[in-house]
Amino acid sequence: MKELIDRVFLLNRATGRFEDADLYHGLDSTNLAHIEGRWRPLFELRRREAKASLQTLAEVNGEDAHWEWGKKALAALNDPFLFDFFVLECGGSTQAIMMTRKGGQDCFSRHPEHQRVPLIYVEFLATAPWNRPKLVAEPTYKGAGRALVGTAVSLSLEEEFGGRIGLHSLPGAEVFYRDAIGMTDLGADSEGVHKGLRYFELSSRDAATFLSVQH
């Protein structure tokens, strides 16, 4: 159900030192308890503060505050051949979580270098609220989101998809995927469940570059 698959390193912004973080395939009730008991109260506090100061959730990096990870986990458990969950733990808490899909209409490339070939689609990816610039004044860890993107690339390689991944980004995360990760912005969808969201892909070539930088 939940298996330790790797150990990565996150930068503790306060100490300037890297700390060991455990990467798991799957999740358990402890991770969901962290999200409900630790993530959600901070998200709710910032949501109220943003509303009072006439800021949008995008401006405070909290657009995903409403995501119900328990329901997402249940959907993944009901179809384990289609969905995968990954969680990153460090410092006694869940620092990031990701749900991926490896089949369906979203799992075919739109990239001009290799259209219609299969890829891993990142359904949802979130880092703990205390790690987010703009959401908190002094973020705790750096690198959690990047580590999970690398995990999606590794899954793509395991599935013989060439490292290709795709995702639809919330507006507040577009700069991260475009500039920090190096994904190709293929524009906003005009219809369907992702209407209005910009679609990003990491091509096989850019996946190789991403992994070389990671190591």
C-alpha positions in Angstrom: 0.0 0.0 0.0 2.8 2.4 1.0 6.3 1.6 0.0 9.5 3.5 0.6 11.2 3.9 -2.8 13.8 6.6 -2.5 15.5 9.1 -0.3 15.9 12.7 -1.5 17.2 15.9 0.0 15.2 19.1 0.8 16.8 22.4 1.7 15.8 23.7 5.1 15.6 27.4 4.3 16.1 28.4 8.0 19.3 26.4 8.6 20.6 26.4 5.1 21.2 22.7 5.3 19.8 19.8 3.4 17.7 17.2 5.2 16.8 13.6 4.3 13.3 13.2 3.0 11.6 9.8 2.4 9.8 9.3 -0.9 6.9 6.8 -0.8 4.8 5.1 -3.5 1.3 5.2 -2.0 0.0 6.9 1.0 -1.7 6.1 4.3 -4.0 7.5 6.9 -1.1 9.4 8.5 -0.5 11.4 5.4 -4.2 12.2 5.1 -4.2 13.2 8.8 -1.3 15.6 8.2 -3.2 17.2 5.3 -6.4 17.6 7.2 -4.9 18.5 10.6 -1.9 20.5 9.5 -2.3 21.7 5.9 -5.9 22.6 5.9 -5.9 25.0 9.0 -3.0 27.0 7.5 -4.7 27.1 4.1 -7.9 28.3 5.7 -6.1 31.0 7.7 -4.5 32.4 4.6 -7.7 32.2 2.6 -9.4 34.4 5.2 -6.5 36.8 5.3 -6.4 37.0 1.5 -10.1 37.7 1.4 -9.8 40.4 4.0 -7.0 42.1 2.0 -8.7 41.7 -1.4 -6.1 39.2 -2.7 -6.9 36.2 -4.8 -5.9 32.7 -3.9 -3.5 32.7 -6.9 -1.7 35.7 -5.4 -1.1 33.9 -2.1 -0.2 30.6 -3.8 -3.2 28.8 -2.3 -5.5 27.9 -5.3 -5.5 24.2 -4.4 -6.5 24.7 -0.8 -9.9 23.1 -1.5 -8.6 19.8 -2.9 -10.0 16.8 -1.1 -7.1 14.4 -1.0 -9.1 11.7 0.8 -11.5 11.4 -2.1 -8.6 11.4 -4.6 -6.9 8.6 -2.7 -10.1 6.6 -2.7 -10.4 7.0 -6.5 -6.8 5.8 -6.9 -7.4 2.8 -4.7 -10.3 1.8 -6.8 -8.2 1.8 -10.0 -4.6 1.0 -9.0 -3.5 0.1 -12.5 -4.4 3.6 -13.7 -3.4 5.9 -10.8 -0.3 6.2 -8.6 0.2 8.2 -5.5 3.5 9.5 -4.2 4.2 11.3 -0.9 7.3 13.0 0.4 7.9 13.0 4.2 10.5 15.1 6.1 10.8 16.5 9.6 7.9 14.3 10.9 5.3 15.6 8.4 4.1 15.2 4.8 5.9 17.8 2.7 4.3 17.1 -0.7 1.9 14.8 -2.4 1.2 13.8 -6.1 -1.3 11.7 -8.0 -0.4 10.5 -11.5 -2.3 8.8 -14.3 -0.9 6.4 -16.9 -3.8 5.9 -19.2 -6.7 7.8 -20.8 -7.1 10.8 -23.1 -4.8 13.0 -21.1 -1.9 10.6 -21.5 -1.0 11.3 -25.1 1.5 14.0 -26.0 0.6 17.2 -27.7 4.3 18.3 -27.9 5.4 19.1 -31.5 8.4 16.9 -31.1 6.4 13.7 -30.5 2.6 14.1 -30.9 0.3 11.4 -29.8 2.9 9.2 -28.1 2.1 8.1 -24.5 3.1 10.0 -21.4 2.5 10.2 -17.6 -0.2 12.7 -16.7 0.2 14.5 -13.4 -3.4 14.8 -12.1 -2.5 16.7 -8.9 0.6 17.9 -7.2 0.8 19.9 -4.0 3.4 21.0 -1.5 2.7 21.7 2.1 1.5 25.2 2.7 4.4 26.1 5.0 6.8 25.4 2.1 5.3 28.0 -0.3 6.6 31.5 -1.0 3.8 34.0 -0.9 1.7 31.7 1.3 3.9 32.1 4.3 6.5 34.7 5.1 9.3 32.2 5.8 8.9 28.9 3.9 10.4 25.9 5.6 11.7 23.5 2.9 12.7 24.1 -0.7 12.7 21.4 -3.4 9.7 19.2 -2.6 7.7 20.1 -5.7 10.8 19.6 -7.9 11.4 16.2 -6.3 7.9 15.0 -7.1 8.2 16.2 -10.7 11.4 14.1 -10.9 9.4 11.2 -9.6 6.8 11.5 -12.3 9.7 11.6 -14.9 11.1 8.4 -13.4 7.7 6.7 -13.5 7.5 7.7 -17.2 10.9 6.1 -17.9 9.8 2.9 -16.0 6.7 2.8 -18.2 8.9 3.2 -21.3 7.4 6.6 -22.1 10.7 8.3 -22.5 10.4 10.6 -19.4 7.5 12.5 -20.9 5.0 14.0 -18.5 2.1 16.4 -19.0 -0.1 18.5 -16.7 -2.6 21.3 -16.4 -1.3 24.1 -14.2 -3.2 26.3 -11.8 -2.4 29.9 -12.7 -0.2 30.5 -9.6 2.0 27.5 -10.5 2.6 28.4 -14.2 5.9 30.1 -13.6 7.2 27.1 -11.6 6.5 24.6 -14.3 7.6 26.9 -17.1 10.8 28.5 -15.6 11.9 26.2 -12.7 11.1 22.9 -14.3 11.6 23.8 -18.0 8.3 22.5 -19.3 6.8 23.6 -22.6 3.7 25.8 -22.4 1.3 24.5 -25.0 -1.5 27.0 -24.2 -4.8 27.1 -22.4 -7.5 24.5 -23.0 -10.6 26.1 -24.5 -13.0 23.3 -23.5 -13.4 20.2 -21.4 -12.7 19.7 -17.7 -9.5 21.7 -17.9 -11.0 24.7 -19.6 -9.0 27.8 -19.0 -6.0 26.0 -17.6 -2.7 26.1 -19.4 -1.3 22.8 -20.5 2.4 22.0 -19.9 4.6 19.1 -21.2 8.1 17.9 -20.5 9.4 16.4 -23.7 11.7 13.4 -23.9 14.6 15.7 -24.6 13.8 18.2 -21.8 13.2 15.3 -19.4 16.8 14.1 -20.0 18.0 17.7 -19.4 15.9 17.9 -16.2 17.3 14.7 -14.9 20.9 15.7 -15.6 20.4 18.9 -13.6 18.8 16.9 -10.8 21.9 14.7 -10.5 
